[in-house]
Amino acid sequence: MHLGLLTAPFEDTPLPEVAAWAGENGFSALEIACWPASGAERRRYAGTSHIDVDGMTRDRGQQITGALAERGLRISGLGYYPNPLHAEAEHRDAVIGHLAKVIEAAALMEVPVVNTFVGGDRALTLDQNWARAQKILRPVVDHAADQGVLLCFENCPMIFSHDEWPGGHNIAYSPAIWRRIFEEWGDAVGMNFDPSHLVWQFIDQGRFIREFGPRMAHVHAKDVMIDRDGLYDNGVMSVGMGWQVPRLCGLGDVDWPGFFSELYRAGYDGAIIIEHEDRLFEGTEDKIKRGFCLARDVLSPFIK
């Protein structure tokens, strides 16, 4: 395994500066945020464009990967997390169009993985969303396969705010749906696994890794703390009300020894990418860096 970070929190810092700091501080991989350079999509921890994929060429791609290699860094994947199943067709078409460009850029750069969401329309049932996903995402999955890129979906429900209630903006969150995904698309897709989303859904982490470990082509390391007082006051149905609190690794309720034990047993030997969404370590670049280093120190004893 090798330890890295998702570049999204460094929204105002050019990629070469992020890479220089990461290489000097014990990281060996980057998942590079690739939202549109126009800044069309802005939400917390989204919208960062560290690679402008418009007009990507093989030469430019190789320059980027070569510069990172000089810093001792590999690219674990290109990351773009929109909502491909958005209710509005114009929005949906825009994000799918950009996702296609990210896939093409990954192929030119010889990056094997593109990470994204399945998406979801919050007003539809799970089965209605799945029916739309089969139709809308089939061309995207086929395009990635044609480009020699593995399209990986993250297991996040995306139901953290009132505008995502009640159904969430990503249906690929439960074992039942993941079985449908792999039955439908087989080896053409993979999972970008984040253990924090299992904690607040009360899904058994070890069992989940044992079932889907061979399908995990990319792994995020993010923690989450269950605020028991908030849960008591508001109940489990108050998703998005703050009782599930994103934290840096080691500051929440994820079982990190169990996480690594099960991943090793499953044969996973890829990147472990720290995803930083901890409000206590944001506001300045220095605090963001301190947060990444804290998580690095928690995880690095498990990386061999």
N, C-alpha and C positions, 0 to 999 in steps of 0.2 A: 504494500500500500504506500501511497504518498500523500502528503498533507498539503492542502492549498486553500484558496479562498475565492469566494464569488466577489467580483469587483464592483457590484452595484452600489455599495455605500459611498464609493469614491466618485460621486457624480461630477464633481468639478475638478478632478485631478486627471491629467492626461495618462493614458495607459503606460507610457515609458516610465513615468514617475511612480506609478503604482507597482510596476514590475521591479523597479530598482529597490523600492522599500521591501517588497515581499522577498526578493532574493537575498537581501541582506539580513532578513529576520527569520530565516529558517523554513520558509515555505518553498515547495518545489513544484506547485501547479497553480494555475489560474483557470477558473471558469469565467469567461469574458462576457460581460453584459453587452447585448447587441440590440437595444431598442432603436427605433428610427432616430437618425441624427436630427431630424426636424423637431424633436421633442413633442411629438403629437400626443404621446401617452404619458401622463404624469400622475403617479400615486406614490405612496410611501414605499421606498425600496424598489422602485420601478422607474423606467424612463432613461436610465443611464445608457449612453452610447459610447463605449470604448473602442468599438470598431464600426466604422460606417460601411455597411455591407453593400450599399448602392455602388454599382460599377466595379465591384471587386474583381481583380485580376489575379492570375496565379503568381505573377511576379510580386505584386504588393502583398499578397498573402504570405508568400515565402519570406519576404522582408520582415513581416511581423513575427512569424514563428522563429525566424533566425535570431532576431533581436532578443526575444524571450529566452531562447536556448542559451544565449551568451550569459544570461543572468541565472542559469541553472533551472529554468522554468519550462514546463510543458503546458500545453493547453488541454485541460480535461474535457472541455466542451464549450460550445457557444450557447449562451443563455438568453432566451427571449420568452417572457411569460405573460402573454396577453390572454384574451378570451375568444378563442376561435368559434365558439357557439353563441356569441353575443346575439341578443334579440334583434338588433338593428342590422339589416343586411349590409348597409354601407360600411359600418364599423367592422363587421365580420369580414367583409371582402378586403378591407384595408389591412387588417392584422394577418390574414391568411396570405395576402400578397407579400407582406414583409417577411413572414415566416419562410416563404419559399426562397426569398433572397438570402436569408440566414443559412438555410440548408445549402444553397449553391455556394455561398462563401466558405462554409465548412469544407465542402468537397474540394474547392480550389486550394484551401489551406492545409488539406490532408488532416483535418480534425475529424475524428470518427463519430462524434456525438453532438447532437443539438437537443437542448433541454427546453421543454415548453409545458403547457397545460393542454388537457383535452378540452377544457372549458365547460360552460353550462349556462343555460338561461334560468335565472333564479325563479321565474314564474311558472316553470314547467315541472312536471314530475320527473323522477329519475328515469323511468322507462321512456318518456317522451324525449328527454334529452339524449338518451342512448340511441334512440332511433335516428335522431338528427345527426349525432356524432358519426354513426356508421356511414351516412351519406356524405356529410360535409367534409369529414377528415380522410375518407378513402383516397382522394386525389393527392392529399398532402403526404400521407403515408407512402403511397406509390412513388411520388416524386423523390422523397428521401431515399427510398430503396434504389431507385434508378441512379441517384447520385452517389450511392455507396456510403450513405450516412445513416446512422441509427438514430431514429427519432425517439427520444425518451420523455415520458410524461411524469410529472411530479405528483405525489400522493397527497396533495393539499386540498381541502374542501373549499378554500377561498370563501369563507363565510364569517368574516371578522367585523363587518360594518353594516349599518342599516341598509345601504344600497345593495348589499349582497344577500339580504334576507328575503324569503325563507329558504330558498333552495341552494344558495351558493353559486359561485362562478366556476366551479370545477368539479365534475362528477367522479373523477378517478381517485376516490379516497378510501374505499372499503374493499375488503377481499372479494366480495361478490362481484363488484364492478371490474376489478382487476382480472378476475377469471374470464369475464366477457371480453375484455380487451385482448387478452392473449389468445382466446379462442377465435376471435375475429381476425386479428392481424398477425398472430404468430410471432416468428422471429424478426419480423419487419420493424417491431417496436420494442422498447425496453422501459424499465422503470428508473426514474431518478428518485431515489429513496430518501425521505426525510423522517427520522424517527419521532420528532417532536409532535407530528400530527397524529401519531398513534396514541400518545399520552392522554390528550384531552378528549379523544374519542373512546377511550377505555378499550382499545384494541391491543391484544397481547403482542408485545414486541417480538419476543423470541419465536412464537408461533408464526408470526407474519414473515419473519426472515427465513424461517425454515421452509415455508411454503413458496416464497417468491424470490429467495436469495439468488438462485441461478438466473433470474430475469433482471437483476439489478445491475445495470451497466454504468451507473453513476450514483454517487451517494453524497448527500448533504449532511453536515453536522450542525444542527441547531437544537437548542434546548428550549423547554417551556416549563414554566412554573404554574401550578394550579393554586390560585388564590382561594383558599378554603373558605375565608370569610365572604368573598364575593360570590362563590358558588352557593354557600348557605343562604345568602340574602336573596339572590336572583334565580337560583335553580339552573339546571342543566340546559333548559330551553332558552336561556338568555345568551345564546352564542353571539359573540361580538360585544358583550357588555363588560369585558375586561377581566373575567375570572381565569382565562387562559392567557398567561403573560409570556411573550417571547423573551428568552434569556440566552446569554452566551453559554457555551458548553461548560458544564460543571456547576452552574448556578440555578439549575432547575431540577426537574423530576425524571429526566431520561436516565436510564440505567446504562451508563457508558461501558463498564466492563462487560455486561451482558450483550450490548450492541456489538462490540468488537468480537467477543467470543463466537456469537452466532454468524457474523460475517466471515470470520476465518473458517468456520466449519462449512459454510456454504461455498467456500472457494473464491470469495471476492478478493481481488488483488489490485483494484483500481484506485482512483482518487477518492480521498475524503475531503470534501470541500466545505469549509466553514462558511455558514451563512449568518450574517450579522444583522439582527433585527432588534437588538436590545436597546431600549430607550435610555437606560442608565449610562450607556457608552456611546452616545451620539451628541451632535450639536457642534462639535469641532472635529477636524481631521485627527488631532492628537488623541482625542477620546476614542474615536473609531479604531485607530491603530492599537491603543491600549487594550481595547476589547478583543481584537483579533489575537493579540499576543497572549492574553489571558486564556482564550480558548485553545490556542496552540499548546500552551504549557499543560493544559488538562489532557489533551488528546495525544501528544507526542509520545508518551511512554508506551502507548498501544501500537504505534506504527513501526512495523518491522519489514 
